[in-house]
Amino acid sequence: MAAPHRFYKTRQWAALRAQQLGREPWCAFHLRLGKYVKADTVDHVTPHKGDAEAFFHGALQSLCHACHSSTKQHQERSRSLGYDINGYPLSGWNRNKS
């Protein structure tokens, strides 16, 4: 595995990023809430962890900087059990027990 930050400086990533933001210009997390916030960050849905195949061929989503820096990071650190109807991650403490 290569150093993951190295991938972000490639032409291939620049092209993928431009394609993703062109295809999905709105933040995916805000859209789940019915809000339109312009996306400026392309996120790997599943963390690539330095794997070039996952980095360049994994699923992507468009996010605003705020969601990528907070909500997405929280999801990756928590043991998410899915998402509620508002798009927020479910974890042991906020899971509907019905």
Secondary structure, 3 states (H helix, E strand, C coil): CCCHHHHCCCHHHHHHHHHHHHHCCECHHHHHCCCCCECCEEEECCCCCCCHHHHHHCCEEEECHHHHHCHHHHHHHCCCCCECCCCCECCCCCCCCC
